[in-house]
């Protein structure tokens, strides 16, 4: 079928639906919901058999949904309605939730139901839930709805609150008055729910040191305690720890409240935002090995199971600043010195990495210099992985990866990927040539022609397509917990394999041959020459594109590479 996706943004869920539909042979085009006329023009141009809206914050014009079938993906169970569905689910500690695909009608979220899929809600933030369980359920529901629509025999179910399986309700927009934390009354569990329900957007409005900030993200702390609830007890790697009435929580990011007429504000590491206020607050470090045995916040965790080491890293939004890259490099070097034969890299769930940290770069005094420092720190990390010779490295992608973050994964000997991951092996949309040794690793995996196509077309790649073209080695289904268990099992098999010694010998030989043919230093120097120009040369688009991305400036048109009908990937 010809399917048109109409979405507020080409976000992770829209990309996932895009790749899954194409994988099943449908022709898919995308239109951003920038205005009614743009949507009408897209419908006239594409003439779709079906319109699907994976993520939409404005209504589709009546003249579209009244003449064509338009399916809305709503992140709530049957009967749930309103703009703050996931926020309410986490705030009220729902143990089960769902995603419903319903037909667009005049009343929002009230149309006939084409499909609904439920899931268990883990203890995590809204954005992580959205990219994980919600995205999995949404894809399952969308594919079921598409199958039913194609069959032509299915009659969608009218919304009927008298039915026993319709347990949702109409909920209002979740305002800051409800989100607000009462530090003198709310226990740790309540504080965490409020923080997690707003971790990406909009944050929880609060006051610190006489100023108003939005708090983003929340993680429990098992040891630190303070006499005054709400007080800042400690810092760690950019995050702050605040006391509650019965414990403490870590908050990784803050966003200053925008003043009337003032500049746009955006999320940054909390300790960076409060740098002038924290001179009397102690830094409380934790090693990756210690963090793995505790319930505390840390970007890095390291554990061992037999001959396998697991270095886990998780960053808000998947972005890695200069300092985060350096900390990860130090942890990697420590892990590489351990007497293991296999080293697994990656987060237990959610993002692998999206590369350099655009928010930190935007917030720096000298963005070009910080960009240069950040890309060099990424290169140092990738080089360390590429030159590890005495053990096999595995990149385990439980979630999405993009740009330099994906190239970090490609530096490993093997790349294992959950079926739901979406990969973006390109830099072009940010006006960058790219580094992280991609000119060495990407063609080696997929060939020069395919590497050129991936980096210039700038389209998301689904896991199955990635496996077919050699971008990743292995894929497996299941949820994040299933993937983690599968990775542990397969890594143990790899470590116990009788072929391991031979593989390590071959690895050293290939690296020596590649180095003789063209040293890694040459790849890096060539890439960085292009990146230096992107950062410093007059007229380069990178700084404006980065600024628009960080400040969430709405595009004026749908990018051309998304507007045409695209069929099944090769």
C-alpha positions in Angstrom: 0.0 0.0 0.0 0.9 3.7 -0.3 1.0 5.0 3.3 1.5 8.6 4.3 2.8 9.3 7.8 1.7 12.6 9.2 3.6 13.5 12.4 4.5 16.5 14.5 8.2 15.4 14.3 10.2 12.6 12.7 11.0 11.4 16.1 12.0 7.9 17.3 8.5 6.4 17.1 7.8 7.9 13.7 11.1 6.6 12.4 10.3 3.1 13.9 6.9 3.0 12.2 8.6 4.2 9.0 11.2 1.4 9.0 8.7 -1.3 10.0 6.2 -0.5 7.3 8.9 -0.3 4.6 10.3 -3.6 5.8 6.9 -5.2 5.1 6.8 -3.9 1.5 4.7 -0.8 1.9 5.5 2.5 0.2 5.9 5.2 2.8 6.1 9.0 2.7 6.3 11.4 5.5 4.7 14.8 6.1 5.4 17.0 9.1 2.2 18.5 10.6 3.4 22.1 10.0 0.0 23.4 8.9 -3.3 22.4 7.3 -2.3 23.3 3.8 0.9 21.4 4.0 -1.0 18.3 5.1 -3.6 18.7 2.3 -0.8 19.2 -0.3 0.9 16.0 0.9 -2.3 14.0 0.6 -2.9 15.3 -2.9 0.7 14.5 -3.9 1.0 11.0 -2.4 -2.6 10.0 -2.9 -2.2 7.4 0.0 -4.3 4.3 0.5 -3.9 4.9 4.3 -2.8 7.8 6.5 -1.1 7.0 9.9 -0.2 9.5 12.6 2.4 8.0 14.9 3.0 11.1 16.9 0.7 14.1 16.5 0.0 17.2 18.7 -2.4 19.0 16.3 -5.6 17.9 14.6 -5.7 16.6 11.1 -8.1 18.8 9.0 -11.6 17.5 8.8 -11.6 17.4 5.0 -8.8 14.8 5.2 -10.1 12.4 7.8 -13.7 12.7 6.5 -12.6 11.5 3.0 -9.8 9.1 3.9 -9.0 6.6 6.6 -6.7 8.3 9.1 -5.3 6.3 12.0 -4.1 8.0 15.2 -1.6 6.3 17.5 -2.5 7.2 21.1 -0.1 6.2 23.9 -2.9 4.9 26.2 -5.2 1.9 26.7 -8.7 1.7 25.3 -10.7 4.7 26.4 -7.7 6.8 27.5 -7.9 10.3 26.1 -6.0 13.5 26.6 -2.6 15.0 25.9 -0.8 13.8 29.0 -1.4 10.0 28.8 2.1 8.7 29.8 2.6 11.5 32.3 -0.6 10.3 34.2 0.4 6.7 33.9 3.7 7.3 35.7 2.4 9.8 38.2 -0.3 7.4 39.3 2.0 4.4 39.3 0.1 2.4 36.7 1.4 -1.2 36.5 -0.1 -1.8 33.1 -0.7 0.6 30.2 -1.3 0.4 26.5 -1.2 1.9 23.0 -4.4 2.3 21.0 -4.7 2.9 17.2 -8.0 4.7 16.5 -9.6 6.4 13.6 -9.5 10.2 13.4 -12.8 11.9 14.1 -13.8 15.4 15.2 -13.5 14.6 18.9 -9.8 14.0 19.9 -9.0 10.3 20.8 -12.7 9.3 20.5 -12.7 7.5 17.2 -13.3 3.8 16.4 -10.6 1.5 17.6 -8.6 -0.5 15.1 -6.1 -2.1 17.5 -4.9 -1.9 21.1 -1.9 -3.5 22.7 -1.1 -3.5 26.5 2.2 -3.8 28.3 3.7 -3.9 31.7 5.1 -0.5 32.9 8.7 -0.7 34.2 10.2 1.7 36.7 11.7 4.3 34.4 11.3 7.8 33.0 8.7 8.8 30.5 11.1 9.2 27.6 12.7 5.8 28.2 9.2 4.2 28.5 8.2 5.9 25.2 11.2 4.7 23.3 10.9 1.2 24.8 7.6 -0.4 25.8 5.4 2.2 24.2 7.2 2.0 20.8 7.1 -1.8 20.8 3.4 -1.8 21.6 2.7 1.0 19.1 4.4 -0.9 16.2 2.5 -4.1 17.1 -0.8 -2.2 17.1 0.0 -0.2 13.9 1.0 -3.4 12.0 -2.2 -5.1 13.2 -4.3 -2.2 12.2 -2.7 -2.1 8.7 -3.2 -5.8 8.3 -6.9 -5.4 9.2 -7.3 -2.4 6.9 -5.7 -4.3 4.0 -7.9 -7.3 4.6 -11.0 -5.2 4.2 -13.2 -7.3 6.4 -12.5 -5.8 9.9 -15.0 -3.5 11.4 -13.3 -1.1 13.9 -14.7 -1.1 17.4 -16.7 2.0 18.6 -15.4 3.6 21.8 -17.8 2.3 24.5 -17.0 2.9 28.1 -19.6 0.2 29.1 -17.3 -2.5 27.7 -15.2 -4.2 30.4 -12.0 -3.9 28.4 -12.3 -0.1 28.1 -10.7 1.0 31.3 -9.3 4.4 30.2 -10.8 7.8 30.8 -10.6 11.4 29.6 -7.7 13.1 31.5 -6.8 16.7 31.6 -3.5 18.2 30.6 -1.1 17.5 33.5 -0.2 21.0 34.9 2.7 22.1 36.9 0.5 22.5 39.9 0.0 18.8 40.0 3.6 18.0 39.1 5.0 20.2 41.8 7.2 18.5 44.5 6.4 19.1 48.1 9.9 18.4 49.5 8.6 18.6 53.1 5.9 16.0 52.5 6.5 13.8 49.5 8.4 10.6 50.1 11.1 9.4 47.7 8.8 7.2 45.7 6.5 10.1 45.1 9.3 12.4 44.2 10.7 9.9 41.7 7.3 9.4 40.0 6.9 13.2 39.6 10.4 13.5 38.2 10.1 10.5 35.9 6.7 11.6 34.6 8.3 14.8 33.2 11.9 13.7 32.6 12.1 14.8 28.9 9.3 17.4 28.8 8.2 19.5 30.4 10.3 18.9 33.5 9.1 19.7 37.1 9.2 23.4 38.0 11.0 24.0 41.3 13.1 26.5 43.1 16.8 26.2 43.9 19.0 28.9 45.4 16.3 31.5 44.8 15.8 30.8 41.1 13.3 28.7 39.2 14.3 25.7 37.2 12.7 22.7 35.5 14.1 19.5 36.9 14.7 16.7 34.4 15.2 13.1 35.3 15.1 11.3 38.6 17.1 8.3 40.1 17.1 6.8 43.6 20.0 7.1 46.0 20.7 4.3 48.6 23.2 5.9 51.0 23.3 9.7 51.1 20.9 11.4 53.5 20.4 15.0 54.6 18.7 16.8 57.5 16.7 19.2 55.3 14.4 17.9 52.6 15.1 19.5 49.2 18.7 20.4 50.1 21.5 19.7 47.6 23.6 17.0 49.3 26.2 16.2 46.6 27.2 16.2 43.0 28.4 13.4 40.7 29.5 13.7 37.1 27.2 16.7 36.5 24.2 15.5 38.5 23.0 16.8 41.8 21.6 14.8 44.8 18.7 16.2 46.8 17.4 15.1 50.1 13.9 13.9 50.5 11.9 13.2 53.7 13.0 9.6 53.8 16.0 9.4 51.4 17.5 11.2 48.4 17.2 11.4 44.7 19.6 12.3 41.9 18.6 14.8 39.2 20.9 14.8 36.1 19.7 17.9 34.3 18.1 21.3 34.8 16.6 23.9 32.6 16.3 27.5 33.8 12.8 28.9 33.6 12.6 31.3 30.7 12.0 34.9 31.7 9.5 37.0 29.7 11.4 38.3 26.7 14.5 36.4 27.7 16.5 33.9 25.7 15.4 30.3 25.1 16.6 27.9 27.7 17.4 24.2 27.3 18.5 21.3 29.4 22.1 21.1 30.7 23.9 19.0 33.3 22.5 20.2 36.7 25.9 21.0 38.2 26.8 23.1 35.1 23.7 25.2 35.5 24.3 25.6 39.2 28.1 26.0 39.0 28.2 29.3 40.9 26.1 27.9 43.8 27.8 24.5 44.4 31.2 25.5 45.7 30.4 24.1 49.2 28.7 21.0 47.9 30.9 17.9 47.8 31.5 15.7 44.8 30.7 12.1 45.7 32.2 9.7 43.1 31.4 6.1 42.6 33.3 3.7 40.4 31.5 1.7 37.7 32.1 -1.5 39.7 30.6 0.0 42.8 27.6 1.4 41.0 26.8 -2.0 39.6 26.2 -3.2 43.2 24.2 -0.3 44.4 20.9 1.5 43.8 22.4 4.9 43.0 22.8 7.1 40.0 25.8 6.6 37.7 26.2 6.9 34.0 28.6 4.0 34.1 28.4 0.5 35.5 30.8 -2.5 35.2 30.2 -6.1 36.2 31.6 -9.5 35.3 30.1 -12.9 34.7 32.8 -15.5 34.3 35.0 -14.5 31.4 32.7 -11.7 30.2 32.9 -8.1 31.3 29.9 -5.8 30.9 30.5 -2.0 30.7 27.1 -0.3 30.7 26.7 3.3 29.9 23.5 5.4 29.8 23.2 9.1 29.0 20.0 11.3 28.9 19.0 11.6 25.3 21.9 9.4 24.2 24.3 12.4 23.8 27.9 12.3 25.1 29.7 15.5 26.1 33.5 15.8 26.2 33.6 15.0 29.9 31.3 12.0 29.5 33.4 10.6 26.7 36.5 11.0 28.8 34.9 9.3 31.8 33.7 6.4 29.5 37.2 6.1 28.0 38.8 5.8 31.5 36.2 3.2 32.4 36.8 1.3 29.2 40.6 1.3 29.7 40.0 -0.1 33.2 37.6 -2.8 31.9 40.0 -3.7 29.1 42.8 -4.4 31.7 40.6 -7.0 33.5 41.3 -10.7 32.9 38.3 -11.3 30.7 38.1 -12.5 27.1 34.9 -10.8 26.0 33.9 -7.2 26.8 30.3 -6.1 26.1 29.5 -2.4 25.7 26.1 -0.7 25.9 23.1 0.4 28.0 20.8 -2.2 29.5 17.9 -0.5 27.7 17.2 2.6 25.7 19.8 4.5 23.7 23.3 3.2 22.8 24.6 6.6 21.8 23.8 9.5 19.6 27.3 11.0 19.5 28.4 14.5 20.5 26.3 16.5 23.0 24.7 19.4 21.1 23.1 21.0 24.2 26.4 21.2 26.1 28.1 22.6 23.0 25.3 25.2 22.6 25.7 26.2 26.2 29.4 26.6 26.1 31.2 30.0 25.8 32.9 28.9 22.5 30.7 26.3 20.7 33.2 25.7 17.9 35.9 24.9 20.4 33.7 22.7 22.5 32.6 20.9 19.3 36.2 20.3 18.5 37.0 19.0 22.0 33.9 16.8 21.9 34.6 15.1 18.6 38.2 14.5 19.6 37.1 12.9 22.8 34.7 10.7 20.8 37.6 9.8 18.5 39.8 8.8 21.5 37.1 6.5 22.8 36.5 4.9 19.4 40.3 4.4 18.8 40.6 2.6 22.2 37.9 0.1 21.1 39.4 -0.4 17.7 42.9 -1.1 19.0 41.9 -3.5 21.8 43.7 -6.6 20.7 43.5 -9.1 23.6 39.7 -9.6 23.9 36.7 -9.6 21.7 34.4 -6.6 22.0 30.7 -6.7 21.5 28.4 -3.6 21.1 25.0 -4.5 22.4 22.3 -2.1 21.1 19.2 -2.4 23.2 18.0 0.8 21.7 18.6 3.4 19.1 22.0 4.7 17.9 22.9 7.5 15.5 25.8 9.4 14.0 29.0 9.1 16.0 27.2 7.0 18.6 26.5 4.3 16.0 30.1 4.6 14.7 31.2 3.9 18.3 29.2 0.7 18.1 30.8 -0.2 14.8 34.3 -0.1 16.4 33.5 -3.3 18.2 34.2 -6.7 16.8 30.6 -7.7 16.8 27.4 -5.6 16.8 24.3 -7.2 18.4 21.0 -5.4 18.0 17.5 -5.7 19.4 14.9 -5.9 16.6 13.3 -2.7 17.7 16.4 -0.5 17.4 16.5 2.3 14.8 19.9 3.2 13.4 20.9 6.5 11.7 24.3 6.0 10.2 24.8 9.6 9.0 25.7 13.1 10.0 24.4 15.2 7.1 21.3 16.5 8.7 23.4 18.4 11.2 25.7 19.8 8.5 28.7 17.6 9.5 31.0 15.4 7.6 31.5 13.1 10.6 34.4 11.5 12.4 34.8 8.6 14.8 36.7 6.7 12.1 33.5 6.1 10.1 35.4 6.2 6.8 37.3 3.1 8.1 34.6 1.1 9.8 31.5 1.8 7.8 32.8 0.8 4.3 34.5 -2.2 5.9 31.1 -3.4 7.1 28.8 -2.6 4.2 31.0 -1.7 1.3 31.9 1.7 -0.2 28.7 2.0 -2.3 26.4 1.2 0.5 28.3 3.5 2.9 27.9 6.3 0.5 24.2 5.6 0.2 23.6 5.5 4.0 25.5 8.7 4.7 23.9 10.7 1.9 20.3 9.5 1.9 20.2 10.2 5.7 17.3 7.7 6.3 16.7 5.6 9.4 17.6 2.0 9.1 15.7 -0.8 10.8 17.4 -3.7 12.6 16.5 -6.3 10.0 17.7 -4.2 7.1 20.9 -3.4 9.1 21.6 -7.1 9.5 21.0 -7.8 5.8 23.5 -5.2 4.6 26.1 -6.1 7.3 25.7 -3.0 9.4 25.1 -5.2 12.4 25.9 -8.9 12.9 23.0 -10.3 14.9 19.5 -9.3 15.8 17.0 -10.7 18.2 13.4 -9.9 19.3 11.9 -9.5 22.7 11.8 -6.7 25.2 14.8 -5.0 26.8 15.0 -7.5 29.6 14.9 -10.4 27.1 17.7 -8.8 25.1 19.9 -8.3 28.1 19.5 -12.0 29.1 20.2 -13.1 25.5 23.3 -10.9 25.3 24.7 -12.4 28.5 24.0 -15.9 27.3 25.6 -15.4 23.9 28.6 -13.5 25.3 29.3 -16.4 27.7 29.1 -18.8 24.7 31.5 -16.6 22.8 33.9 -16.6 25.7 33.8 -20.4 26.0 34.1 -21.0 22.3 37.0 -23.1 21.2 37.5 -20.7 18.3 38.1 -17.7 20.6 41.9 -17.9 20.5 41.9 -18.2 16.7 39.6 -15.2 16.4 41.9 -13.1 18.6 44.9 -14.1 16.4 42.9 -13.2 13.3 41.8 -9.9 14.8 45.4 -8.9 15.6 46.5 -9.9 12.1 43.7 -7.9 10.3 44.4 -4.8 12.4 48.1 -5.0 11.6 47.3 -5.4 7.9 44.9 -2.6 7.9 47.3 -0.3 9.8 50.0 -1.1 7.2 47.6 -0.3 4.3 46.4 2.9 5.9 47.1 4.0 9.5 44.2 4.9 11.7 45.8 8.2 12.3 45.3 9.0 8.6 41.6 8.3 8.7 41.3 10.5 11.8 43.3 13.3 10.3 41.3 13.3 7.1 38.0 13.3 8.9 39.0 16.0 11.4 40.1 18.3 8.6 36.6 18.2 7.3 35.1 18.5 10.7 37.3 21.5 11.6 36.0 23.2 8.5 32.4 22.4 9.6 33.1 24.0 13.0 35.2 27.0 12.0 34.7 27.9 8.4 32.4 30.8 7.6 29.1 29.9 6.0 29.0 26.3 7.3 25.4 25.3 8.3 26.3 23.3 11.4 26.0 26.1 14.0 22.6 27.2 12.8 21.3 23.6 12.5 22.6 22.8 16.0 21.0 26.0 17.4 17.7 25.1 15.8 17.9 21.6 17.1 18.7 22.6 20.7 16.1 25.4 20.7 13.5 23.2 19.1 12.9 25.5 16.2 10.1 24.1 14.1 11.2 23.5 10.5 9.4 25.5 7.7 9.0 22.4 5.5 9.3 18.6 5.6 12.8 17.6 4.5 12.7 16.5 0.9 14.3 13.1 1.6 11.2 12.1 3.5 8.5 13.3 1.3 8.7 10.8 -1.6 7.2 7.3 -1.4 9.9 4.9 -0.4 9.5 1.1 -0.9 11.1 -1.9 0.8 14.8 -1.3 1.6 17.4 -3.3 -0.2 
